[in-house]
Amino acid sequence: MPARIAEAEVRINGALQAEAEDAVREIARFDAEITAISERRAAREGDDAATELAPLASVLLRTEAASSSEIEGVTAGARALAMAAIEAKAGPNAQLVTANVTAMQRAVELADEISVSSILAAHQALLDHHPYAAPGTLRDQQVWIGNNALSPHTASFVPPHHIGVPVALDDLITFVQRVDLPVLVHVAIAHAQFETIHPFNDGNGRIGRTLVHAMLRHSGVTRTLTVPVSAGLLTDTSAYFRALTDYREGYPETIIRQFINASFRAIGNGRQLVDDLETVFEDWSGRLTSRRGSAARRLLPHLLNQPAVNVAYAEAATGVALSAAQRAVEQLEEAGILKRAGGGQRNRAWIAPDVIDALDAFAERVGSRR
């Protein structure tokens, strides 16, 4: 059984605490930068540009969901994820990552009141179509962790018996509601405790990382973004898993250090991605000859987040008639912004290759080491 932490005294050395507070300030600064980008563009180009903030926030959410999934060995490229989002043909991994996007959204939406119920709702969203995982339900059987571990006797970690899970989760939620701890220290310990409780048949790592973002939003550190912290953890997953082991052995400093380093890496990589997307958007704006306020220009910022589109998506995103949406897509294709992604006459799709390239570059910079 994991130790009770609801009222535990948390002692962290001053230097580590100072670094954690520096990381939190940097996360908040990055969040504010994205808001400022939107405000500057809106002031320069008109109200239509104000819609750019949501796509930038959404693309960072998607990269975080993809990185969190990859930590668990579930990988899908940017193109596959974009196609899955418009319900084009997609493999099982792309579908799982897309579900993880929904789970993170659900967790952040419920950040005002983090509870067992909100955690169950995120799990339901993550594994809704996977009955083996009992989505939205705490596990009712013993599980264990370890490659090729055929029984608990050879496992690397055996979580608590399922009978003890509800009490352990209640204890964790009480800890999450504390306000006396530095934010990143609080977040790192809560995450490690969640992974130690391991309350579900499957999806524990991904849901445990959605808890991170719910806590950052609840604390007010982030207001707009889902900072891609998992991308920072993905850089060295072996160190991340060792840090969880250290926590279980009574040494929380290691997981706190992992979150500090991951936060700085995530912000550096996230800033580069945002810069790349800003460059892409500026180039597109120069290439597109249609007037301000046209459906084609209104569709542009949406492509930053959703670089695969069909006419139905264009119609929904811009709010214009089907024929105008069709013309907008054609104009973007003529400008070289969109390229045909295949499909027949009735289910055609288009890709924005500049955005796919930027997302692939983000993934490459992560440089996962296992």
C-alpha positions in Angstrom: 0.0 0.0 0.0 1.3 3.5 -0.8 1.9 5.8 2.1 -0.9 8.3 3.0 0.0 11.7 1.8 -3.1 13.8 2.4 -1.5 15.6 5.4 2.1 14.5 4.9 4.9 16.9 5.6 6.8 17.5 2.4 10.5 18.5 2.9 12.4 19.6 -0.2 15.8 21.2 -0.1 15.8 24.9 -0.8 17.8 24.8 -4.0 15.4 22.3 -5.6 12.4 24.2 -4.5 13.8 27.4 -6.0 14.3 25.6 -9.4 10.8 24.3 -9.2 9.5 27.8 -8.7 11.6 29.1 -11.6 10.1 26.4 -13.8 6.6 27.4 -12.8 7.3 31.1 -13.6 8.5 30.0 -17.1 5.4 27.9 -17.7 3.2 30.9 -16.8 5.3 33.2 -19.0 5.0 30.8 -22.0 1.2 30.7 -21.4 1.1 34.5 -21.5 3.2 34.7 -24.6 0.6 32.7 -26.6 -2.1 35.1 -25.5 0.0 38.0 -26.5 0.6 36.5 -30.0 -3.1 36.4 -30.6 -3.7 39.9 -29.3 -1.0 41.3 -31.5 -2.3 39.6 -34.6 -5.9 40.6 -33.8 -4.8 44.3 -33.5 -2.9 44.1 -36.8 -5.3 42.1 -38.9 -8.7 42.4 -37.4 -11.1 40.4 -35.3 -10.8 37.2 -37.5 -7.3 36.8 -36.4 -8.4 36.4 -32.7 -9.4 32.9 -33.6 -5.7 32.0 -33.9 -5.3 31.6 -30.1 -7.5 28.6 -29.9 -5.6 26.7 -32.7 -2.2 27.4 -31.1 -3.5 26.2 -27.8 -5.1 23.2 -29.4 -1.9 22.2 -31.3 0.1 22.2 -28.1 -2.6 20.1 -26.5 -2.4 17.6 -29.3 1.4 17.4 -29.2 1.2 16.8 -25.4 -1.3 14.0 -25.9 0.9 12.4 -28.6 4.0 12.6 -26.3 2.1 11.2 -23.3 0.8 8.3 -25.5 4.3 7.7 -26.8 5.7 7.3 -23.3 3.4 4.2 -23.2 4.5 3.0 -26.6 1.5 4.3 -28.5 2.9 6.2 -31.4 1.2 8.0 -34.3 2.7 10.6 -36.7 1.3 14.1 -37.2 -0.2 13.2 -40.6 -2.0 10.2 -39.2 -3.4 12.2 -36.2 -4.6 14.9 -38.5 -6.4 12.5 -40.7 -8.0 10.7 -37.7 -9.4 14.0 -36.4 -11.5 14.4 -39.6 -12.5 10.7 -39.3 -10.5 9.7 -42.3 -9.0 6.2 -42.4 -6.8 5.9 -39.3 -5.0 3.1 -37.5 -5.6 2.1 -33.9 -2.7 4.1 -32.5 -3.9 7.3 -34.1 -7.4 6.6 -32.7 -5.9 6.1 -29.2 -3.9 9.3 -29.4 -7.0 11.2 -30.6 -8.9 9.8 -27.6 -6.1 11.0 -25.3 -6.6 14.5 -26.7 -10.2 14.3 -25.6 -9.2 12.9 -22.2 -6.8 15.8 -21.6 -9.5 18.3 -22.7 -11.9 16.7 -20.3 -9.4 16.8 -17.4 -8.6 20.5 -18.0 -12.3 21.4 -18.4 -12.9 19.8 -15.0 -9.9 21.5 -13.4 -12.0 23.7 -11.2 -13.0 20.7 -9.1 -10.5 17.9 -9.4 -12.1 14.8 -7.9 -12.3 11.0 -8.3 -15.3 11.7 -10.6 -13.3 14.0 -12.9 -10.5 11.4 -13.1 -13.1 8.7 -14.0 -14.5 11.0 -16.7 -11.1 11.5 -18.3 -10.5 7.7 -18.2 -13.9 7.2 -19.9 -12.9 9.6 -22.7 -9.6 7.9 -23.1 -10.7 4.3 -23.4 -14.4 4.6 -24.2 -14.3 1.9 -27.0 -12.0 -0.5 -25.1 -14.1 -2.7 -22.8 -11.0 -4.6 -21.5 -9.9 -1.4 -19.8 -13.3 -0.9 -18.0 -13.4 2.7 -19.1 -14.5 5.1 -16.4 -14.3 2.4 -13.7 -11.7 1.7 -11.0 -10.0 -1.7 -11.4 -11.5 -4.7 -9.6 -8.5 -7.0 -10.0 -4.8 -7.2 -9.2 -2.4 -5.8 -11.9 1.3 -5.6 -12.1 3.9 -3.8 -14.2 7.0 -5.2 -16.0 8.0 -6.3 -19.4 7.2 -10.0 -19.9 6.1 -10.3 -16.3 3.9 -13.4 -16.3 3.0 -13.0 -12.6 3.5 -10.5 -9.8 6.5 -12.5 -8.6 8.6 -11.3 -11.6 7.1 -7.9 -11.9 9.0 -4.6 -11.5 6.2 -3.1 -9.6 3.0 -4.4 -8.0 0.4 -1.7 -7.2 -1.9 -2.0 -4.2 -4.7 -4.6 -4.1 -7.8 -3.2 -5.8 -9.8 -3.2 -2.5 -7.4 -0.4 -1.3 -7.7 1.8 -4.4 -10.8 3.9 -3.4 -9.3 4.9 -0.1 -5.9 5.6 -1.6 -7.5 7.8 -4.3 -9.5 9.7 -1.7 -6.3 10.4 0.2 -4.7 11.6 -3.1 -7.6 14.0 -3.9 -7.3 15.5 -0.4 -3.6 16.0 -1.1 -4.3 17.6 -4.5 -6.6 20.1 -2.8 -3.8 21.4 -0.5 -2.6 25.0 -1.1 0.5 24.9 1.1 3.0 23.4 -1.4 5.0 24.9 -4.3 3.0 24.1 -7.4 5.5 21.9 -9.3 6.4 20.0 -6.2 2.7 19.5 -5.5 2.1 18.3 -9.1 5.1 16.0 -9.3 4.2 14.2 -6.0 0.5 13.9 -6.9 1.4 12.4 -10.3 3.8 9.9 -8.7 1.3 8.9 -6.1 -1.4 8.4 -8.8 1.0 6.1 -10.7 1.7 4.2 -7.5 -2.0 3.7 -6.8 -2.5 2.6 -10.5 -6.3 2.7 -10.2 -7.2 1.4 -13.7 -6.8 -1.7 -15.7 -5.1 0.4 -18.4 -4.4 4.0 -19.2 -2.8 4.9 -15.8 0.2 6.7 -17.3 -1.9 8.8 -19.7 -4.5 9.7 -17.1 -1.8 10.5 -14.5 -0.4 13.0 -16.9 -3.8 14.6 -17.5 -3.9 15.2 -13.8 -0.7 17.2 -14.1 -2.4 19.6 -16.5 -5.6 19.8 -14.5 -3.5 20.8 -11.4 -1.5 23.4 -13.4 -4.8 24.9 -14.7 -6.4 24.7 -11.2 -3.5 26.6 -9.6 -3.7 29.3 -12.2 -0.2 28.7 -13.6 -1.7 28.0 -17.0 -4.8 29.8 -18.3 -4.8 29.0 -22.0 -2.3 26.2 -22.8 -1.5 22.6 -22.1 2.3 22.9 -21.9 3.8 19.8 -23.5 5.4 18.5 -20.3 5.2 14.9 -21.5 7.4 15.8 -24.4 10.0 16.8 -21.9 9.5 13.5 -20.0 9.6 11.6 -23.3 13.2 12.7 -23.9 14.4 10.2 -21.4 11.7 7.8 -20.4 14.1 5.5 -18.5 14.9 8.3 -16.1 11.2 9.1 -15.7 10.4 5.5 -14.8 13.4 5.4 -12.4 12.1 8.5 -10.7 8.8 6.9 -10.1 10.6 4.0 -8.5 12.6 6.3 -6.3 9.4 8.0 -5.2 8.0 4.6 -4.2 11.1 4.0 -2.1 10.7 7.3 -0.3 12.8 9.7 -2.4 10.4 12.3 -4.0 13.2 14.6 -5.1 14.0 12.6 -8.2 10.5 12.9 -9.7 10.4 16.6 -8.8 13.7 17.0 -10.6 12.2 15.2 -13.6 9.3 17.6 -13.8 11.6 20.6 -13.5 13.8 19.4 -16.3 10.8 18.3 -18.4 9.1 21.7 -18.0 12.1 23.7 -19.2 12.6 21.3 -22.2 8.9 21.4 -23.0 8.8 25.2 -23.0 11.9 25.5 -25.2 10.5 23.0 -27.7 7.0 24.5 -27.5 8.4 28.0 -28.2 10.2 26.6 -31.3 7.0 25.0 -32.5 5.0 28.2 -32.0 7.7 30.2 -33.8 7.6 27.7 -36.7 3.8 27.9 -36.9 3.9 31.7 -36.8 6.4 31.7 -39.7 4.1 29.3 -41.6 1.1 31.5 -41.0 2.9 34.7 -42.1 4.0 32.9 -45.3 0.4 31.7 -46.0 -1.0 35.1 -45.4 1.3 36.5 -48.1 0.6 33.7 -50.6 -3.2 33.9 -50.3 -4.8 36.5 -52.6 -8.3 36.3 -51.3 -9.7 39.3 -49.4 -9.7 39.7 -45.7 -12.8 38.0 -44.1 -13.1 35.5 -46.9 -13.8 31.9 -46.1 -10.3 30.9 -47.2 -8.6 33.4 -44.9 -10.9 32.4 -42.0 -9.9 28.8 -42.5 -6.2 29.6 -42.4 -5.7 29.7 -38.6 -7.6 26.5 -38.1 -5.1 24.7 -40.3 -2.4 25.3 -37.6 -4.3 23.0 -35.3 -6.0 20.7 -37.8 -3.7 20.3 -40.8 -6.0 17.8 -42.5 -9.3 19.0 -43.8 -12.2 18.0 -45.9 -15.0 20.2 -47.1 -17.3 19.3 -44.2 -14.6 20.5 -41.8 -14.1 23.7 -43.7 -17.8 24.4 -43.6 -18.0 23.8 -39.9 -14.9 25.8 -39.1 -15.8 28.9 -41.1 -19.6 28.8 -40.8 -20.2 29.3 -44.5 -22.3 27.4 -47.0 -21.0 24.1 -48.4 -20.3 25.7 -51.8 -18.3 28.5 -50.2 -16.3 26.0 -48.1 -15.5 24.0 -51.3 -14.3 27.2 -53.0 -12.1 28.1 -49.9 -10.4 24.8 -50.0 -9.8 25.1 -53.7 -8.3 28.6 -53.2 -5.9 27.2 -50.5 -4.9 24.4 -52.8 -4.3 26.9 -55.7 -2.0 28.9 -53.3 0.0 25.7 -52.5 -1.1 25.8 -48.8 -3.2 22.6 -49.1 -2.3 19.5 -51.1 -4.7 16.7 -52.0 -4.3 13.8 -49.5 -6.1 11.2 -51.6 -9.6 9.8 -51.5 -12.2 9.6 -54.1 -14.5 12.3 -55.4 -16.9 11.9 -52.4 -14.4 11.7 -49.5 -11.6 13.9 -50.6 -9.2 15.3 -48.0 -6.4 17.8 -48.0 -3.2 18.2 -46.0 -1.3 21.4 -45.0 2.3 20.0 -45.4 4.0 23.0 -43.8 2.2 22.3 -40.5 2.9 18.6 -40.7 6.6 19.4 -41.2 6.6 21.7 -38.1 4.9 19.0 -36.0 7.3 16.3 -37.2 10.3 18.6 -36.4 8.8 19.0 -32.9 8.7 15.3 -32.4 12.2 14.9 -33.7 13.5 17.4 -31.2 12.1 15.4 -28.4 14.6 12.7 -29.3 13.0 9.9 -27.1 15.6 7.7 -25.3 14.2 4.6 -23.7 
